[in-house]
Amino acid sequence: MITLRPANERGHARHGWLESWHSFSFAGYHDPRHVHWGPLRVINEDRVQPGQGFGTHGHRDMEIISYVIDGALGHQDSMGNGASIVPGEVQRMSAGRGVTHSEYNHERDRVTHFLQIWIVPKFTGIPPSYEQKAFPESEKRGRLRLVASPDGADGSVTIHQDGRLYAGLFDSDEAAELALAPGRLGYVHVVKGAAVVNGRELVAGDALLYADEEAVRIERGSGAELLVFDLPAQ
């Protein structure tokens, strides 16, 4: 079964300094049909105005991945990490038994556009930790590049869950396929551009949810950037 989640059916919030689209129930947006997909709990597409951001706040027992689309995202946390995350990089923060952090757009005249992804961990109460890695465009061109995994395979960031996240860039005749093992869930999110995924024409913000399917198939991209999740059923 493959279910389409159109971009314009997501939750939407405007807070002046922040515009956010919620793929799953979050904050003031609740849809009982879209609370999670396996351990995938949050995909928020956020646009943060210049000089604005999320003040210091806390998390626990969550794997948090930041994926910047445009601009830069400044990060500070209680573990002593300070960084600027830019397109092509993946940041993973395991909140574990508790961490505080802040996220800001320090640019003066440029909006920061990014995805914040939450994955429920397999274990709770672990020590908090942080990781940030760059994945060159050449490694994602016309293929699905592993960027997060439970064992850090192929240089990916490590998440504390039996899930894998891939990123890919596709144009014209470039194509890729990701097999899904029996009992696994799949989730595709179009970051930007457009592509045909399992025969469906998708545009930025659209998603497909997979259950009892053999593979994710991507083709006929037009400036397309996609994230593909391979997840355990929960």
C-alpha positions in Angstrom: 0.0 0.0 0.0 1.3 3.4 -1.0 -0.5 6.5 0.5 -0.1 10.0 -0.9 0.3 12.9 1.6 -0.1 16.1 -0.5 2.0 19.1 0.6 -1.1 21.3 0.9 -2.8 19.0 3.3 -0.1 19.4 6.0 -0.6 21.4 9.1 0.4 25.1 8.6 1.4 27.8 11.1 2.6 31.4 10.8 4.3 33.1 13.8 5.7 36.2 12.1 9.3 35.2 12.4 8.5 31.5 11.5 6.4 29.8 8.9 6.1 26.0 9.4 4.5 23.1 7.6 3.9 20.0 9.7 3.8 16.6 8.0 2.7 15.0 11.4 0.7 16.3 14.3 2.7 18.9 16.1 2.1 21.8 18.6 -1.4 23.2 17.8 -1.9 21.0 14.8 -3.4 17.6 15.4 -4.6 15.0 12.8 -5.2 11.5 14.2 -4.5 10.1 10.7 -1.0 11.6 10.8 0.7 11.3 14.2 3.7 9.2 13.2 4.8 6.6 10.7 6.6 3.9 12.6 9.2 5.7 14.7 9.2 8.8 12.3 7.4 11.4 14.5 8.1 14.8 13.0 9.0 16.4 9.7 8.6 20.2 10.0 9.5 22.4 7.0 10.5 25.6 8.6 11.4 29.1 7.3 13.0 31.3 9.8 13.3 35.0 9.2 16.7 36.8 9.4 17.9 37.4 13.0 15.2 35.2 14.4 15.1 31.6 15.8 14.2 29.2 18.5 15.4 30.2 21.9 16.9 27.7 24.4 14.5 24.8 25.0 14.8 21.2 26.1 14.3 17.8 24.6 14.6 14.2 25.8 14.5 10.7 24.3 14.3 11.8 20.7 16.7 11.6 17.7 16.6 15.1 16.1 17.9 15.6 12.5 18.3 19.0 10.9 18.5 19.2 7.1 19.1 22.7 5.7 17.7 23.5 2.3 18.7 27.1 2.0 20.6 29.6 4.2 22.3 28.6 7.4 21.1 27.4 10.8 23.1 28.3 13.9 23.1 25.7 16.7 24.1 25.9 20.4 23.5 23.2 23.0 24.1 22.3 26.6 26.8 19.7 25.5 29.0 22.6 24.4 28.4 22.3 20.7 28.2 25.4 18.5 27.9 25.1 14.8 26.4 26.6 11.6 24.5 24.0 9.5 24.4 24.7 5.8 22.9 22.9 2.7 24.6 19.5 2.1 25.1 18.8 5.8 23.2 16.6 8.2 23.1 17.3 11.9 22.0 14.7 14.4 21.3 15.4 18.0 20.3 12.6 20.3 18.5 14.2 23.2 18.7 11.1 25.3 18.1 11.7 29.0 18.0 15.4 28.4 19.5 18.3 26.5 18.8 22.0 25.9 19.6 23.8 22.6 18.8 26.9 20.5 18.6 27.3 16.8 18.9 30.7 15.0 19.1 32.3 11.6 22.0 34.7 12.1 21.8 36.0 8.5 20.9 39.7 8.1 18.9 39.4 4.9 18.3 35.7 4.1 15.6 33.3 5.2 16.8 30.0 6.6 14.8 27.1 5.1 15.2 23.7 6.7 13.6 20.5 7.7 13.5 19.4 11.3 13.0 15.6 11.7 12.3 13.7 14.9 12.7 9.9 15.2 11.7 8.1 18.3 14.7 6.2 19.6 14.9 2.5 20.3 16.3 3.1 23.8 15.4 5.8 26.3 17.7 7.4 28.9 20.9 7.2 26.9 23.5 10.0 27.2 22.9 12.9 24.8 25.2 13.2 21.9 25.8 15.3 18.7 27.1 14.7 15.2 27.3 16.8 12.0 28.5 15.6 8.6 28.7 17.0 5.0 27.6 14.9 2.1 28.8 16.3 -1.3 26.3 16.8 -4.1 28.3 14.4 -6.2 27.5 11.6 -3.8 23.7 12.2 -4.1 23.5 12.9 -7.8 21.3 10.3 -9.5 21.4 8.0 -6.5 20.2 7.6 -2.9 23.1 8.3 -0.5 22.8 6.9 3.0 23.0 9.9 5.4 21.7 8.4 8.7 21.8 4.8 10.0 21.9 2.8 13.3 25.5 1.9 12.7 27.1 4.9 11.0 27.4 2.8 7.8 29.1 4.4 4.8 30.0 7.5 6.8 26.4 8.3 7.7 25.5 9.9 11.0 24.4 7.4 13.7 20.8 7.3 15.0 19.6 5.2 17.9 16.9 3.4 16.0 16.7 0.7 13.4 16.0 3.2 10.6 17.9 4.6 7.6 17.7 7.9 5.9 18.8 8.5 2.3 19.1 11.7 0.3 19.2 12.0 -3.5 19.2 14.5 -6.3 17.5 13.7 -9.6 17.1 15.3 -13.0 15.9 14.0 -16.4 16.8 10.3 -16.9 18.5 9.8 -13.5 16.8 7.1 -11.5 17.2 5.1 -8.4 15.5 2.3 -6.5 15.6 1.3 -2.8 14.4 -2.2 -1.8 12.2 -2.5 1.3 12.5 -5.7 3.2 9.3 -7.5 4.2 7.7 -5.9 7.3 9.5 -2.5 6.8 7.9 0.8 6.2 9.0 3.4 3.7 8.5 7.2 3.6 9.5 9.6 0.8 9.5 13.4 1.3 10.2 15.7 -1.7 12.4 18.5 -0.4 12.3 20.5 -3.6 11.7 20.2 -7.3 9.5 17.4 -8.8 9.9 13.7 -9.6 7.9 10.6 -10.4 8.0 8.2 -7.5 6.4 4.8 -7.9 4.5 6.2 -10.9 3.2 9.2 -9.0 4.1 12.7 -9.9 5.2 14.5 -6.8 6.3 18.1 -6.1 8.0 19.8 -3.2 6.4 19.0 0.2 4.6 16.0 -1.1 5.2 12.6 0.6 4.5 8.9 0.1 3.9 6.4 2.9 4.8 2.8 2.1 3.6 -0.4 3.9 3.9 -3.9 2.5 5.7 -2.6 -0.6 8.8 -4.0 -2.3 10.7 -0.9 -3.3 10.8 2.9 -3.6 11.4 3.9 -7.3 12.4 7.4 -8.3 12.7 8.7 -11.9 12.0 11.7 -14.2 13.2 14.3 -11.7 13.2 18.1 -12.4 15.5 19.8 -9.9 14.4 17.2 -7.5 15.9 16.6 -4.0 14.3 13.8 -2.0 14.6 12.1 1.4 13.8 8.4 1.7 13.3 6.7 5.0 13.5 2.9 5.6 11.8 2.3 8.9 10.7 -0.5 11.3 7.0 -1.0 11.8 5.9 0.0 15.3 
